[in-house]
């Protein structure tokens, strides 16, 4: 089972999640139509998943959303207890100690709490009153790829369930395009392999929900290839960071029509004309080097952007000789281990 095989498995798993809807959320049946705000507590790829979903849940489901890191959450003493607020903890392993402690603490205090986990037999799921399966099943590699995609879908559907908003047709339509994005990305990679391989620093940017997609791409490039990476929100990208830009770096600009089109084009032109190796990703492009795909959907399109970055991260890691079943600097666990023993 190659890492690419895992990426190709994502569309089928997403279909299964949709087919299982709303069964996976029935533990929250008493909350349906009553929740006004969701507070997602998560880190890493789980944090990025919730951050992507935030835009859809707020704009389409009309629910307020906060996304908070567990360590930040545990230090805050002002969590509001209300029948209209749902605290949702996300952990693919289901064994993150900080998340486990937070779930136990809030439940003991009578807060409305749910958990989204990759395994319903995990420690967090077992103690959670409202465990939700993120639908990733067994992911063979530690670099969360299936899990981040299925977490996004699960968070979207959670918003649908709580609010009553429904548009499974658009979700399935976007999902059906992922196989084509994979094949298109493989061709694009081969055409740009030389420039991609000769650099080892990558910077990412995007606006709205494409900002957390860019952050997830950043993580995958850093941990898998590994490249030194950094991500900025679109306008912040040129509020100081440009002083460091040079032609030894790769630049990826995520785009979608209606998402600050003029600013996206202007920044991309600056990077292409004045700096060097810049690629736009989405339905706004400037030249044949950019990765263009249709992005007409009003929501759920983020899965296509994410798919592109997943494929390119894998191909670069593979061509750099990385064995993705082996971790790097694994002696870290001799000093600190975030998961439960």
C-alpha positions in Angstrom: 0.0 0.0 0.0 1.7 3.2 -1.2 1.0 6.6 0.2 -0.5 7.5 -3.2 -2.9 4.6 -2.8 -4.0 6.1 0.5 -4.7 9.4 -1.3 -6.7 7.6 -3.9 -8.8 5.9 -1.2 -10.1 9.2 0.1 -13.1 9.6 -2.3 -14.5 6.2 -1.4 -14.2 6.9 2.3 -15.9 10.3 1.9 -18.7 8.6 0.0 -19.1 6.2 2.9 -19.3 9.0 5.4 -22.0 10.7 3.4 -23.9 7.4 3.0 -23.8 6.9 6.8 -25.2 10.3 7.4 -26.9 11.2 9.8 -26.4 7.9 11.8 -22.9 9.0 13.0 -24.4 12.1 14.7 -27.4 10.5 16.4 -25.6 10.7 19.7 -26.3 14.4 19.5 -30.0 14.1 18.6 -31.0 16.2 21.6 -28.8 19.0 20.4 -30.3 19.2 16.9 -31.7 22.6 16.2 -30.6 23.9 19.6 -26.8 24.6 19.1 -25.8 28.1 18.2 -22.0 27.7 18.5 -19.4 25.0 18.0 -16.0 25.2 19.7 -13.6 22.9 18.0 -10.5 21.9 20.1 -7.8 20.4 18.0 -4.1 20.6 17.0 -2.1 19.9 13.8 -4.1 18.5 10.9 -7.2 18.2 13.0 -7.0 22.0 13.8 -6.7 22.7 10.0 -9.7 20.5 9.3 -11.8 22.4 11.8 -10.5 25.7 10.4 -11.5 24.8 6.9 -15.0 23.6 8.0 -15.5 26.8 10.0 -16.3 28.9 6.9 -18.9 26.5 5.6 -20.5 26.1 9.1 -20.7 29.8 9.7 -21.8 30.8 6.2 -24.2 28.0 5.3 -25.2 26.5 8.6 -25.4 29.9 10.4 -23.6 28.6 13.5 -20.8 30.5 15.2 -17.5 28.6 15.2 -14.3 28.9 17.3 -11.2 26.8 16.7 -8.7 26.5 19.6 -5.5 24.5 20.3 -5.9 22.1 23.3 -3.0 23.7 25.2 -4.6 27.2 24.8 -8.0 25.8 25.6 -6.8 24.2 28.8 -5.3 27.5 30.0 -8.5 29.5 29.5 -10.8 29.7 32.5 -13.7 31.5 30.8 -15.3 28.6 28.8 -19.0 29.4 28.7 -21.4 26.6 29.8 -24.5 26.7 27.8 -27.1 24.4 26.2 -26.4 26.3 23.0 -22.7 25.7 22.8 -21.1 22.4 21.8 -17.4 21.7 22.5 -16.0 19.3 19.9 -12.6 17.7 20.5 -10.8 16.2 17.4 -8.1 13.5 17.7 -7.5 11.0 14.9 -5.5 8.7 17.3 -8.0 9.2 20.0 -5.1 9.1 22.4 -3.8 12.7 22.8 -3.4 13.1 26.5 -4.3 16.8 26.6 -7.5 16.2 24.7 -8.4 13.3 26.9 -7.9 15.4 30.0 -10.0 18.3 28.6 -12.8 16.0 27.6 -12.9 14.4 31.0 -12.8 17.8 32.7 -15.6 19.4 30.7 -17.9 16.4 30.9 -17.4 16.3 34.7 -18.5 19.9 34.8 -21.6 19.3 32.8 -20.6 20.9 29.5 -22.0 19.8 26.2 -19.1 17.8 24.7 -18.5 15.6 21.7 -15.4 14.0 20.2 -14.4 13.2 16.6 -12.0 10.3 16.5 -10.5 7.9 14.0 -11.1 4.9 16.2 -14.2 4.3 18.4 -12.2 2.0 20.6 -9.6 4.6 21.4 -9.2 6.1 25.0 -10.9 9.4 24.1 -13.8 7.7 22.4 -14.4 5.4 25.3 -14.7 8.2 27.8 -16.6 10.5 25.6 -20.4 10.7 26.0 -20.8 11.6 22.3 -18.1 10.0 20.2 -18.2 10.5 16.4 -16.3 8.4 13.9 -14.3 10.6 11.5 -14.5 7.8 8.9 -10.8 7.5 8.1 -10.6 3.9 9.1 -7.0 2.5 9.3 -4.5 4.9 7.9 -1.2 3.1 7.1 1.0 6.2 7.4 1.5 8.6 10.3 1.4 11.6 8.1 -2.3 12.3 8.4 -3.7 12.5 4.9 -6.9 10.4 4.8 -7.7 11.7 8.2 -7.5 15.4 7.4 -9.8 15.0 4.4 -12.4 12.9 6.2 -12.2 15.2 9.3 -13.2 18.1 7.1 -16.1 16.2 5.7 -17.2 15.1 9.1 -17.1 18.6 10.5 -19.1 19.9 7.5 -21.7 17.2 8.1 -21.8 18.0 11.9 -22.7 21.5 11.0 -25.4 20.2 8.6 -26.8 17.9 11.2 -27.0 20.5 14.0 -28.5 23.2 11.7 -30.6 21.3 9.2 -28.8 22.6 6.2 -28.4 19.9 3.5 -26.6 19.8 0.2 -25.1 16.3 -0.2 -25.3 16.5 -3.9 -22.7 19.3 -4.1 -20.5 17.4 -1.6 -20.6 14.2 -3.6 -20.1 16.1 -6.9 -16.9 17.7 -5.6 -15.8 14.4 -4.1 -16.3 12.7 -7.5 -13.7 15.0 -9.0 -10.9 14.0 -6.7 -9.8 11.1 -8.9 -9.3 13.5 -11.8 -7.4 15.9 -9.6 -5.0 13.1 -8.6 -4.2 12.2 -12.2 -4.0 15.9 -13.3 -1.6 16.6 -10.4 0.7 13.7 -11.3 1.0 15.0 -14.9 1.6 18.6 -13.5 4.3 17.3 -11.2 6.2 15.5 -13.9 6.2 18.8 -16.0 7.5 20.8 -13.1 9.6 18.3 -11.3 12.9 20.0 -12.0 12.1 23.3 -10.4 10.3 21.6 -7.5 13.2 19.3 -6.7 16.0 21.8 -6.9 14.5 23.9 -4.1 14.0 22.9 -0.4 12.0 25.9 0.9 8.3 26.3 0.2 5.9 29.2 1.2 2.1 28.9 0.9 -0.7 31.5 1.0 -4.4 31.7 0.5 -7.5 33.5 1.8 -10.6 32.5 3.7 -10.9 28.7 3.8 -7.9 28.3 1.5 -5.7 29.7 4.2 -6.0 26.6 6.5 -5.7 24.4 3.4 -2.4 26.2 2.8 -1.4 25.6 6.4 -2.1 21.9 5.9 0.0 21.8 2.8 2.8 23.5 4.7 2.7 20.8 7.4 2.8 18.0 4.8 5.7 19.4 2.9 7.7 19.9 6.1 7.1 16.5 7.6 7.0 14.3 4.5 9.7 15.6 2.1 11.0 17.4 4.3 11.2 21.0 3.2 11.4 24.1 5.3 8.0 25.7 5.0 5.9 28.7 6.1 2.3 29.9 5.5 0.7 33.3 5.7 -2.8 34.7 5.1 -2.9 36.2 1.6 -2.4 39.9 2.5 -0.1 39.2 5.4 2.1 37.4 2.9 3.4 40.8 1.7 3.4 42.7 4.9 7.0 42.0 5.8 7.7 38.4 4.8 8.5 39.6 1.2 11.8 41.0 2.6 13.1 37.4 2.7 11.7 36.2 -0.6 14.2 34.9 -3.1 14.4 32.6 -6.2 15.6 29.7 -4.1 12.1 29.2 -2.7 8.9 27.7 -4.0 5.7 29.8 -3.7 2.1 28.3 -3.9 -0.9 30.7 -4.1 -4.3 29.0 -3.6 -7.0 30.7 -5.6 -10.7 30.7 -6.1 -12.8 33.2 -8.1 -14.6 35.5 -5.7 -11.9 35.1 -3.0 -10.0 38.4 -3.3 -9.3 37.9 -7.1 -7.4 41.1 -7.7 -5.2 40.7 -4.7 -4.5 37.0 -5.5 -3.5 37.9 -9.1 -1.4 41.0 -8.0 0.6 39.0 -5.4 1.1 36.1 -7.9 2.3 38.5 -10.6 4.7 40.1 -8.2 6.1 36.6 -7.2 6.3 35.4 -10.8 7.9 38.6 -12.2 10.1 39.8 -9.4 11.0 36.7 -7.3 10.9 33.5 -9.3 9.1 30.1 -8.9 5.5 30.8 -8.1 2.5 28.5 -8.8 -1.2 29.4 -8.6 -3.5 26.6 -7.6 -7.2 26.8 -8.4 -9.4 28.5 -11.0 -7.5 31.8 -11.1 -4.3 31.3 -13.1 -1.8 33.5 -15.0 0.1 31.1 -17.2 0.6 27.5 -18.2 2.8 26.7 -15.2 -0.1 27.1 -12.8 -2.3 24.2 -11.7 -5.8 25.1 -13.0 -9.0 23.2 -12.2 -12.7 24.2 -12.2 -13.9 25.5 -8.9 -17.5 26.6 -9.5 -19.0 25.1 -6.4 -20.0 27.6 -3.6 -18.5 25.3 -1.0 -16.7 21.9 -0.5 -14.2 22.9 -3.2 -11.4 22.8 -0.6 -11.1 19.1 -1.0 -9.7 19.6 -4.5 -7.1 22.1 -3.4 -6.1 19.8 -0.6 -5.8 16.8 -3.0 -3.4 18.6 -5.2 -1.0 19.4 -2.3 -1.3 15.9 -0.9 -0.2 14.4 -4.3 2.7 16.9 -4.8 4.0 16.4 -1.2 4.0 12.6 -1.8 5.7 12.8 -5.1 8.5 15.1 -3.8 9.0 12.9 -0.8 9.2 9.8 -3.0 11.7 11.4 -5.4 13.8 12.6 -2.5 14.1 8.9 -1.4 11.9 9.3 1.8 10.6 6.1 3.4 7.3 7.5 4.7 6.8 4.5 7.0 9.8 5.7 8.9 9.7 8.8 11.1 12.6 11.3 11.4 14.0 12.5 14.7 11.9 9.9 16.5 14.1 10.1 19.6 11.9 13.1 20.5 9.6 10.6 22.2 12.4 9.9 24.7 11.9 13.5 25.8 8.2 14.2 25.2 5.2 12.1 24.1 1.9 13.8 23.6 -0.1 10.5 23.4 -1.2 8.3 26.2 0.9 5.3 27.0 
